[in-house]
Amino acid sequence: MASSSSSEPPLTTVYWLRSFMDRCKLEKNGLNFTDLDAQLRLAVEGDDKLKYHTEAPPATPNARSTTAVREVFETYQKESIAVKNVFIFSMEPDLQRSAIKMSTGYEIYTRLMTMFSQVPRIIQYEAASQFIALNIKEGQKVSPHMLKMIEYVETLKLQGVEIPEQLVIDRVLHSLSRIKGYVQFRVNYNMQNLKTDLHELDKMLVQAERDMGLNESTCKDVLNINAKSKGNFKKSANKCK
């Protein structure tokens, strides 16, 4: 049976993963499980290691199994044990006691998902409700508002909720309806049948804010200046008479 080179490290080089998990200790109440899970997925996704804690192990080889099948199983076993140890290391003692009895990283991960599944549901609900309810305030600049909207959309994506892009754009444009200038922007956007993502739309709205003086505090200042200027003009005109 062919074997991998002894100089080649195992797919899961535990050092970096252990260092990462040590900075993200899983609390016994699981409140930080969603954050830890999202960061772990980002950390391992590019190295094809995610399967060792999110995918069930392959079937145990039998006498008829090919060499390739046996190698896949053996690699999975070796890597899964490494992942299991990292998971156990990253937990608080109360969670470690139950996890240490499990055989694979996948089994631990599945158990954690079951235990703390309500936490992602709460995060999903909060992000969805905020995305639906949030509207720009009088005097608020558009960029911070857009950043909040983008944050809610990305949070929902992390929770596996994909909102159709056009629906996202429509909701964002509607969230600006309290400011009259943005209503005209929305009409123009839809009339021209523009297709943008959220970040492109953000840039367009920031430019519109500059071009049209849509920031409420700026508008008030401009109105006050205009009123004073008109008053001064009338006084000057009277003096001339």
TAQUI-V725866 format. One record per helix or strand. SS is the DSSP state (~ for helix, > for strand). FROM is the first residue (numbers start at 1). TO is the last residue. If there is no record, write none. Layout:
# TAQUI-V725866
SS FROM TO
SS FROM TO
This chain:
# TAQUI-V725866
~ 14 22
> 26 26
~ 33 45
~ 51 54
~ 67 89
> 91 91
~ 93 99
~ 105 115
~ 117 133
~ 142 158
~ 165 174
~ 180 191
~ 198 212
~ 216 240
